[in-house]
Amino acid sequence: MGCWLDCEAASLERWGRAALTAAANAFLQRVEAAADRNGACYRGGVYCNRNWARNFLDLKDPAGLARFRFWYARPVQASAPPADTGRQADLWQFAVSDRLRGMVNGQVDCNFAYFRP
């Protein structure tokens, strides 16, 4: 499934959009280079919520984070991910506490994938 960067820490917000985007891009480029060196068939991507997608990361720059997959963490009751980030999601986390019979604690995150791994 790949290597996903989740950097939604409040302590990082003071870095600002440009620095956070540059750091995320550098990390994902390293992931991509390591996968290429090792002949791995996984890709990197960004996992973030609405606040981070809109205010702290530039997900649309074709030379930057737009090259990588985007996993949108936004639990809402809808049949498709909300289009409020200016970018289509590759994965959408639509629930964070659904229940499945047979699960130990009963609560699971639920996601839709819009690509083949």
N, C-alpha and C positions, 0 to 999 in steps of 0.2 A: 504494500500500500504506500510505501514511501516514508519519508522523514518530514514531519510537520513541525513548523516553528510556531509556538504559542508564546507570545511575549506581552500578554495583557496585564502586566504588573503596574500598579499605580506608581511605584517608585521609578519606573522608566518614563513616565509621561513628561517629566521635566526636560528630557532630551530633545523633545520637539519632533515634528513630522519628518523633516529632512534627515536628521541623524538616525532616527529609528528606521526609516526606510532604507538608508544606506547600510546600516548594520544588518537588517534582515536580508537585504540583497546579497551582502558579502557572505553571510552564513549559508544561504541557499546555493550560492555559486560554489562554495566549498563542498557542500553535500553533493552537488552535481558532478564536480570534478572527482571526488572520491568514488562515486558510483561508476564513472567512466573508467577510472584507473583499475577498478576491481572487476570490471565487466558485469556490474550489477544492473538489474533492469528496474530500478525504482527511481522515483523522482521526488523532489522536494516540493513543499508548498507551505502556504501561510494559513494558519487557523486563527480566526479572530472574531470578535463580536462586532456588532453594529458601530459602537462608539469608536473602536480602534480602526475599523474599515473606513469610516468617514473622517476621522479627525487626527489619527496618528500614523497612518501608513498610506503611501501613494501606491495603490494597487493597479493603477491604469497605465503607468509609463511602460511602453513596449520594450524599452531597453532595461527595465528594472523588474519589479515584482510581477508585472503582467505576464512575464515569461513562465511563471510558476503557477501551480494549481492554487486555488482559493477554496478553503473550507470555511463556510459561513456559519458561525454559531449564533443562530437567532431562532429560538423556539417561539413559533407563532402557529396559530391554527390557520393553515392555508394549504392549498394543493400544490404550490410552487414557492420557491424561496422569494422573499421580498426583493424587489429590484431597487433598493435604496442605497446601494454603494457605488453605482455607476459601473459595476462589473458583474458579469454572470458568475454564479458559484459553480464550482466543480463538485463540491460536496455541500450538503446542507444539513446541519444539526437542527432538527425541528422539534425535538423534545429532550428534556433532561431528566425526567423522572417517570417515564412510562414503566409499566409493569409487564413482566413476562412470566407465565407459569413455569416453574422449574428453576428459576434463578434463585440463588442463595438468599440475597437480601431483597429481591423482587424489583428493584429499581434499576433501569438502564437508560443510557442515552440512545436516541434513535436518529439515524442519519439516512439521507438519500445520496447515492453517488450518481453522477451524470457522465461517467466515463468508465471504460474497462481498465482494470488495473494492469 
